Every structure is written in C-alpha cells, then in structure tokens.
Amino acid sequence: MAERSTYDKALIQVIKLWRYSETVKEFVLGKTLARIATELMGVSGVRLYHDQALFKEASGGFTPWHDDQQYWPLASRKIITGWIPLKKTPLEMVPLSFAPGSQNNTDYRDLAISDDSEMVIQKAMNEYSFECSAYDIGEISFHSGWMYHRAPGNETGKTRGVMTVIYMGENIRLKQPENQSSVK
Ligand SMILES: O=C(O)CCC(=O)C(=O)O
C-alpha cells in the first residue's frame, strides 16, 4: 500500500462486470435502475455507459474529492452514476460524501483524482453542506457527472465493495476530449 499512488490506494477497479455473470448482466442491462436514471435526469431514455466494481481494501486510502465527468468526453451533463454497495454499508465503512449543488461549480472540473484535487476541492467545498448516509443492503444512490464527492480511508479492517452503473441520456453525443483524463 505504501508504494501506491493516492489514486491506487483508494480503490481497485474491475470493469464491465456484466460480462462475467448472467445474473449481473440481467441487473446491469435491466430496466429498474435505467428507469430511475431516466427519471432523475429528465430524459426520454438512457443508454448504459459502463459498469464496474470498486473495492476499497481494508486499510485502503481515501477517495479524493473529484467529479466523474472529466473522465468522459461527453457533450452534455445528462450522465449519472448509480453507486451500489454490495453489502450493508454503515458510516464506518466510509460511504461517499456528496456536495449537493457543486455540480454547478465549474472551477475545478478538470482536476484529476489526486492529492491536488483533494486539497483544492476540499477548500472550495467548505461553502457547501455535505450529504453522507449509511446504506442498508439494497439501498443505492445516484450522483450526476459533475457533482464533487469523496470518501475517507477505510480503517475497518474489512474491504468495502461497491459496484457502479453509469447511464447517459440516450441522445448524448461525444465531444473532443478537453483534458488529459478524458483522452484515455
Ligand atoms: O467508492 C468510492 O470511494 C469512489 C466511487 C466514485 O467516486 C464514484 O462512483 O464516482
């Protein structure tokens, strides 16, 4: 752990879970979450952008303040992440904290997940209130692509596992990448 970067200490990522299991495929490609995402974004329908698992290991580091959309060269803000804990996740298992309203703050959007984003965005977030809740099994949250969020390090000695499913408005278009994060 000590040799990893802040980004790599925070999470282990496994992408495209729907390819590994029929059950997961049914869940990820199913209509339940897609319908909620459609309603939240006020769009006529959604497409799946991608899904992934994120494991914050026992003794895993904090997830620095960041927004998600900088990583995606998409031309509108109609994109949303469903954050889905794989187990009951009480506050000590460090669920995400969100800064509602911060999706309209354009100042720090290109700060890639790093010690820098943690420091700079943390300062800016002092003018917002945060929301952070415990999750029972089956409870999930959605956050829009530009909303800043973070999570503390995991000191519980147990891995905190979640999966995310990201939906975009069905009419969304690609745009030229505007930063290094979205070139990859
Ligand atoms: O689970 C975490 O700590 C980070 C997840 C995240 O940033 C996201 O789903 O957008």
The ligand as an SDF file (V2000), in Angstrom:
LIG
                    3D

 10  9  0  0  0  0  0  0  0  0999 V2000
  -16.4700    4.3910   -3.8940 O   0  0  0  0  0  0  0  0  0  0  0  0
  -15.6410    5.3030   -3.8820 C   0  0  0  0  0  0  0  0  0  0  0  0
  -14.9370    5.5710   -2.8990 O   0  0  0  0  0  0  0  0  0  0  0  0
  -15.4790    6.1570   -5.1150 C   0  0  0  0  0  0  0  0  0  0  0  0
  -16.5760    5.9830   -6.0950 C   0  0  0  0  0  0  0  0  0  0  0  0
  -16.7310    7.1460   -7.0180 C   0  0  0  0  0  0  0  0  0  0  0  0
  -16.0320    8.1140   -6.9680 O   0  0  0  0  0  0  0  0  0  0  0  0
  -17.8030    7.0810   -7.9990 C   0  0  0  0  0  0  0  0  0  0  0  0
  -18.5320    6.0830   -8.0660 O   0  0  0  0  0  0  0  0  0  0  0  0
  -17.9570    8.0530   -8.7550 O   0  0  0  0  0  0  0  0  0  0  0  0
  1  2  2  0
  2  3  1  0
  2  4  1  0
  4  5  1  0
  5  6  1  0
  6  7  2  0
  6  8  1  0
  8  9  2  0
  8 10  1  0
M  END
$$$$
